[in-house]
Amino acid sequence: MKNIITIVAFLFCLTSFAQKTVDASDIIRDVKNGKAVNISNATINGVLDFTFMDEALPKLPKRKKWWNNGGSNTIEKQITNKVSFVNCTFTGDVLAYIPHEKSGYTFIANFEDIVTFKGCTFKQKAMFKYSDFERNTDFSNTKFNNDSTFKYAKFDRDITFENTFFDEPATFKYAEFKQFVSFENSVFNESAIFKYSEFNDGVSFRNVKFEEDLNIKYTKVSGKFDITDMEVAYDIDSKYTKINGKSFSKYLLKSKK
């Protein structure tokens, strides 16, 4: 009898810790209705489109008529809700940036409240190009298994990418970090691109492993620049890089003294 009770309890525990399934469309509906998103231990099925492109597209003027009158081809969506995903798996694309070729419009989502993707797995694309993150942002312990981009993204508050894994090339080109950001213990399995990035209050690459190239060309860093135990398998392109006003090579010489 005790063995049966033990087995039942064990099966109950397995069920309790199993990931639930949530449709991306339900999340987008909640965002539209002004509800905070707070999901943990879940598998998110479908494309999670924070730009609301399908809703906006039918209401937009035709490209030629609109642009000829000085209009913009960029449509920005302000996400005012708190967005939190912890230990979640995304089976479809997560999109805060969509260049729609047929219409010529580009759709972007900006985030006005706290954004958390902690301990998550992106199985498909994670597109955050041009996104503004106005509050604290957390991508720690997360796996990007497909294409990801934070090109031109702006981070106004605290931001962390600690213990994060990038399986495909990771792009932070032109990204701006206004507060200190840590990539500590992260792994970039392919090329990492930080060209033209700006770190206004320091950055940590402590114990980061770059399995291919690291591009920090034209990068500017003000404040702490921690590269303790950082490993780069191939080349570092640091042309015109400035670390507190000094070149990358001079910074290395100074740090070794």
Rosetta blueprint (number, residue, H / E / L):
1 M L
2 K H
3 N H
4 I H
5 I H
6 T H
7 I H
8 V H
9 A H
10 F H
11 L H
12 F H
13 C H
14 L H
15 T H
16 S H
17 F H
18 A L
19 Q L
20 K E
21 T E
22 V E
23 D E
24 A H
25 S H
26 D H
27 I H
28 I H
29 R H
30 D H
31 V H
32 K H
33 N L
34 G L
35 K L
36 A L
37 V E
38 N E
39 I E
40 S E
41 N L
42 A E
43 T E
44 I E
45 N E
46 G L
47 V L
48 L E
49 D E
50 F L
51 T L
52 F L
53 M H
54 D H
55 E H
56 A H
57 L H
58 P H
59 K H
60 L L
61 P L
62 K L
63 R H
64 K H
65 K H
66 W H
67 W H
68 N L
69 N L
70 G L
71 G L
72 S L
73 N L
74 T E
75 I E
76 E E
77 K E
78 Q E
79 I E
80 T L
81 N L
82 K L
83 V E
84 S E
85 F E
86 V E
87 N L
88 C L
89 T E
90 F E
91 T L
92 G L
93 D L
94 V E
95 L E
96 A L
97 Y E
98 I E
99 P E
100 H L
101 E L
102 K L
103 S L
104 G L
105 Y L
106 T E
107 F E
108 I E
109 A E
110 N E
111 F E
112 E L
113 D L
114 I L
115 V E
116 T E
117 F E
118 K E
119 G L
120 C L
121 T E
122 F E
123 K L
124 Q L
125 K L
126 A E
127 M E
128 F L
129 K L
130 Y L
131 S L
132 D E
133 F E
134 E L
135 R L
136 N L
137 T E
138 D E
139 F L
140 S L
141 N L
142 T L
143 K E
144 F E
145 N L
146 N L
147 D L
148 S E
149 T E
150 F L
151 K L
152 Y L
153 A L
154 K E
155 F E
156 D L
157 R L
158 D L
159 I E
160 T E
161 F L
162 E L
163 N L
164 T L
165 F E
166 F E
167 D L
168 E L
169 P L
170 A E
171 T E
172 F L
173 K L
174 Y L
175 A L
176 E E
177 F E
178 K L
179 Q L
180 F L
181 V E
182 S E
183 F L
184 E L
185 N L
186 S L
187 V E
188 F E
189 N L
190 E L
191 S L
192 A E
193 I E
194 F L
195 K L
196 Y L
197 S L
198 E E
199 F E
200 N L
201 D L
202 G L
203 V E
204 S E
205 F L
206 R L
207 N L
208 V L
209 K E
210 F E
211 E L
212 E L
213 D L
214 L E
215 N E
216 I L
217 K L
218 Y L
219 T L
220 K E
221 V E
222 S L
223 G L
224 K L
225 F E
226 D E
227 I L
228 T L
229 D L
230 M L
231 E E
232 V E
233 A L
234 Y L
235 D L
236 I E
237 D E
238 S L
239 K L
240 Y L
241 T L
242 K E
243 I E
244 N L
245 G L
246 K E
247 S E
248 F H
249 S H
250 K H
251 Y H
252 L H
253 L H
254 K H
255 S H
256 K H
257 K L
